[in-house]
Amino acid sequence: MKIRTIAFGLVVGSLSLLSYAQQPIVIKFSHVVANNTPKGNAADYFKKKAEELTKGRVKIEVYANSTLYKDKEEMEALQIGAVQMLAPSLAKFGPLGVKEFEVFDLPYIFSSYDDLHKVTQGTMGRKLLDKLDAKGVKGLAYWDNGFKSFSANKPMKAPADFKGMKMRIQSSKVLEAQMRSVGSIPQVLAFSEVYQALQTGVVDGTENPISNVYTQKMHEVQKHLTLSEHGYLGYAVITNKKFWDGLPADIRKQLEDAMDQATRYANQIAKVENDQALEAIKKSGKTEVYVPTAAEKLALKKQMFKAHSEMESRIGKEVIQEVYKSVGFSADKI
């Protein structure tokens, strides 16, 4: 009788384990932007590819537009395991304690996507991602959004036009230095709060890639958009390191393949989507779009370059110099 009971228990236990093994691994992927942005579309593409390659053994739940966590909350949520995957902007890693990532915030350090990719797709980019391990975070890839432009309710063509303006920024000491270099007053706000802050005059203006301006309808409450392309906004796709290391090796490899495909897709569509957003803003007639002359852009660049030397002690002079070397940048060219 006892043997039968044990045998029955083993069968039930085996079936329970089999049932458990067949349950898909759920990965919650949280982000703060709209679905129809480069990051939003890339996250959806990753979901599609991950579920295809793992044949349903993994289920990706994408939570867009701060529906799960706001950008002030999401990093802690990842570290404690409440969410498994994020794609925060690179500025978020300074407050986490990896200040070297703030090199990406320096104004006018990248002149093109080609220059940028020499860093993000090279050994330096990987080296920076590896620094996240000590924070319980695994860096998987870099995704482009685009180059930022300034918006406000008045024309912003020369450094003097920025004086006294309350400009929204992400939480970044580098961006604070950038704004102060032209006499602006930096205001840190969560991304989800920016539209209302612009609408009510809590801030006078902001900086964003064009796709963010359009999808968040900021152009409806900003009369002027200056195509300064002064800085880069990109993302690092990250996961909880303990969760990632605990995945079966074959699933981890399939997810890496899905991420590689999603990264190529993300970086291909970034420029296209920003160009399309710019055309949509122009057609709306709600914002005057201004293209700075070469002389105006140079004047802005010279003024903002002060942030480079000011941030050397924070980011690390050697990190900044390594980026300069990678992209062929020289202060003498300004």
C-alpha positions in Angstrom: 0.0 0.0 0.0 2.8 2.3 1.0 4.7 1.6 -2.3 1.5 2.4 -4.3 1.1 5.6 -2.4 4.8 6.6 -3.1 4.4 5.6 -6.8 1.2 7.7 -7.1 3.0 10.6 -5.4 5.9 10.4 -7.8 3.6 10.3 -10.8 1.6 13.4 -9.6 4.9 15.2 -8.7 6.3 14.4 -12.2 3.1 15.7 -13.8 3.3 18.8 -11.7 6.9 19.5 -12.7 6.0 18.8 -16.3 3.1 21.3 -16.1 5.4 23.8 -14.4 8.1 23.3 -17.1 5.6 24.0 -19.8 4.6 27.4 -18.3 6.1 30.2 -20.3 8.7 32.4 -18.7 7.2 35.8 -18.4 9.4 38.9 -19.1 7.8 42.2 -18.2 9.4 44.9 -20.4 8.5 48.4 -19.2 9.2 51.7 -20.9 8.0 55.3 -20.7 7.4 56.3 -24.3 4.6 55.7 -26.8 4.3 52.6 -28.8 4.8 54.5 -32.1 8.3 55.7 -31.3 11.6 54.0 -32.2 11.9 52.5 -28.7 8.2 51.5 -28.6 8.4 49.8 -32.0 11.6 48.1 -31.2 10.2 46.7 -27.9 7.3 45.3 -29.8 9.6 43.8 -32.4 11.7 42.2 -29.7 8.6 40.7 -28.2 7.6 39.2 -31.6 11.1 37.8 -32.3 11.6 36.4 -28.8 8.4 34.6 -28.7 9.0 33.2 -32.2 12.6 32.0 -31.5 11.7 30.4 -28.1 8.6 28.8 -29.7 6.4 30.2 -26.9 8.6 29.2 -24.0 9.0 32.9 -23.3 6.2 35.5 -23.1 7.1 39.1 -23.3 4.7 41.6 -21.8 5.4 45.1 -23.0 4.2 48.0 -20.9 4.5 51.3 -22.8 3.9 55.0 -21.9 4.8 54.6 -18.2 1.7 52.4 -17.6 3.7 50.1 -15.3 6.5 52.4 -13.9 7.5 56.0 -14.4 11.1 56.8 -15.3 11.9 57.7 -11.7 10.7 54.3 -10.5 11.7 51.8 -13.1 15.3 51.2 -12.2 14.5 50.2 -8.7 11.7 48.0 -9.9 14.3 46.2 -12.1 16.8 45.8 -9.4 14.3 44.2 -7.0 12.9 41.9 -9.8 9.4 43.5 -10.1 10.1 43.9 -13.8 12.6 42.0 -15.9 13.6 44.3 -18.7 13.8 48.1 -19.4 15.3 50.4 -22.0 16.1 53.6 -20.1 17.8 56.5 -21.6 21.6 56.5 -21.1 21.3 59.5 -18.7 19.6 57.2 -16.1 22.9 55.4 -15.4 24.7 58.4 -13.8 22.2 58.4 -10.8 22.7 54.6 -10.6 26.4 55.2 -9.9 27.9 54.5 -13.4 28.7 58.1 -14.3 30.8 57.1 -17.3 27.5 56.7 -19.3 27.0 60.5 -19.0 29.5 60.9 -21.8 26.6 60.3 -24.1 24.9 63.4 -22.8 27.7 65.8 -23.7 26.5 68.3 -26.2 27.8 68.0 -29.8 30.1 65.1 -29.0 28.6 63.1 -31.9 28.1 64.6 -35.3 26.4 61.7 -37.0 24.9 58.2 -36.4 28.1 56.8 -38.0 30.2 58.5 -35.3 27.9 57.4 -32.6 27.9 53.7 -33.7 31.7 53.7 -33.5 31.2 53.9 -29.8 27.9 52.0 -29.1 28.8 49.1 -31.4 32.5 49.1 -30.5 34.6 47.8 -27.6 34.0 51.0 -25.5 30.2 50.5 -25.7 30.5 47.0 -24.5 32.9 48.0 -21.7 30.4 50.5 -20.4 27.6 48.0 -20.4 29.7 45.6 -18.4 30.1 48.2 -15.7 26.4 47.7 -14.9 27.0 44.1 -13.6 28.1 45.4 -10.2 24.7 47.1 -9.8 22.8 43.8 -10.4 22.0 44.9 -14.0 22.9 43.2 -17.2 23.4 45.5 -20.2 22.2 43.8 -23.5 22.3 46.4 -26.2 22.1 50.1 -27.3 19.1 51.4 -29.1 19.0 54.7 -31.0 16.3 57.3 -30.7 17.9 60.2 -32.3 19.5 63.6 -32.0 17.8 66.2 -29.8 16.4 69.6 -30.7 15.1 72.5 -28.6 11.5 73.5 -28.4 10.1 76.6 -26.7 7.4 79.3 -27.0 9.9 81.7 -28.4 12.6 81.5 -31.2 15.8 80.0 -29.9 18.6 80.8 -32.5 21.5 82.2 -30.5 22.9 81.4 -27.0 21.5 84.6 -25.7 17.9 83.4 -26.5 18.2 80.7 -23.8 19.1 83.1 -21.0 16.6 82.7 -18.1 14.5 80.0 -19.8 13.3 77.2 -17.6 14.2 74.1 -19.7 13.1 70.6 -18.8 15.8 68.0 -18.7 16.2 64.4 -17.6 18.1 63.9 -14.3 21.6 64.4 -15.5 24.4 66.6 -14.1 25.8 66.9 -17.7 22.5 68.2 -19.0 22.4 70.6 -16.1 25.8 71.9 -17.1 24.7 72.1 -20.8 21.7 74.2 -20.0 23.6 76.5 -17.6 26.3 77.0 -20.2 23.7 79.1 -22.2 22.1 80.7 -19.2 19.1 78.5 -19.0 17.6 77.2 -15.7 17.5 73.4 -15.9 14.3 71.7 -14.5 14.3 67.9 -13.9 10.9 66.4 -14.6 9.7 62.8 -15.3 9.0 62.3 -19.0 5.3 61.6 -18.4 5.0 65.1 -16.8 6.5 67.1 -19.5 3.5 67.8 -21.7 1.5 69.3 -18.8 4.5 71.3 -17.6 4.9 72.8 -21.0 1.1 73.4 -21.3 0.9 75.2 -18.0 4.1 77.1 -18.2 5.9 75.2 -15.3 8.7 75.0 -17.8 9.4 77.2 -20.9 10.9 74.6 -23.2 12.6 71.3 -23.5 15.0 69.1 -25.6 13.9 65.9 -27.4 14.4 63.9 -30.5 11.6 64.8 -32.9 9.7 61.5 -32.6 9.2 62.2 -28.9 8.1 65.8 -29.5 5.5 64.5 -32.0 4.2 61.4 -30.2 3.8 63.2 -26.9 2.1 66.1 -28.7 4.6 68.6 -27.3 4.4 70.5 -30.6 0.8 71.4 -29.7 2.0 73.4 -26.7 5.4 74.7 -28.1 5.4 77.4 -30.8 9.0 77.0 -31.9 11.2 74.1 -32.7 14.9 74.7 -33.4 16.6 71.8 -35.2 19.8 72.1 -33.2 20.7 68.4 -33.1 22.9 69.3 -30.2 22.8 66.0 -28.3 22.0 62.4 -28.6 19.3 60.4 -26.9 19.6 56.7 -26.9 18.8 53.8 -24.7 20.4 50.8 -23.1 18.3 47.7 -23.0 18.9 46.1 -19.6 17.7 43.2 -17.6 17.9 42.0 -14.0 21.2 40.2 -13.9 20.2 37.5 -11.4 17.1 36.7 -13.6 19.1 36.7 -16.8 21.8 34.4 -15.4 19.2 32.0 -14.1 17.6 31.4 -17.5 18.2 28.1 -19.3 21.2 28.6 -21.5 19.3 27.8 -24.7 16.6 30.3 -23.9 19.2 32.9 -23.1 20.9 32.4 -26.5 17.5 32.7 -28.3 16.8 35.9 -26.4 20.2 37.2 -27.4 19.5 36.5 -31.0 16.1 38.2 -30.7 17.8 41.2 -29.1 20.4 41.4 -32.0 17.6 41.5 -34.5 15.6 44.0 -32.5 18.7 46.2 -32.2 19.3 46.3 -35.9 15.6 47.1 -36.5 15.6 49.8 -33.8 18.7 51.6 -35.3 17.3 51.3 -38.8 14.0 52.9 -38.0 15.2 55.6 -35.6 16.2 58.2 -38.3 13.2 57.3 -40.5 10.7 57.8 -37.7 12.3 61.1 -36.6 12.2 62.3 -40.2 8.5 61.3 -40.5 7.7 63.0 -37.2 9.3 66.2 -38.4 7.2 66.2 -41.6 4.0 65.6 -39.5 4.9 68.5 -37.2 5.5 70.8 -40.1 2.1 69.8 -41.6 0.3 70.4 -38.3 1.1 74.1 -38.6 1.2 74.4 -34.8 5.0 74.8 -34.5 7.4 76.9 -36.5 10.4 74.8 -37.4 13.7 76.6 -37.7 17.0 75.3 -39.2 20.0 77.1 -37.7 22.6 78.5 -40.0 26.1 77.1 -39.8 27.2 80.2 -37.9 24.4 79.9 -35.4 25.1 76.2 -34.8 28.8 77.0 -34.3 28.0 79.7 -31.8 25.8 77.3 -29.8 28.4 74.6 -30.0 31.2 76.8 -28.7 29.0 78.0 -25.8 27.9 74.5 -24.9 31.3 73.0 -25.2 32.0 74.4 -21.7 30.1 71.4 -20.3 32.8 69.0 -21.7 35.6 70.4 -19.5 33.3 71.0 -16.6 32.3 67.4 -16.5 35.7 65.8 -16.9 36.0 65.2 -13.1 32.6 63.6 -13.0 32.6 61.4 -16.1 36.4 60.8 -16.2 38.7 62.6 -18.6 40.0 59.3 -20.0 36.4 58.2 -20.9 35.8 61.5 -22.7 39.1 61.3 -24.5 38.4 57.7 -25.6 35.2 58.9 -27.2 37.0 61.8 -28.9 39.5 59.3 -30.3 36.8 56.9 -31.5 34.9 59.6 -33.4 37.9 61.8 -34.5 36.6 64.7 -32.4 38.9 67.6 -31.5 38.3 70.7 -29.6 40.4 72.5 -32.2 37.7 71.8 -34.7 35.2 74.0 -32.8 
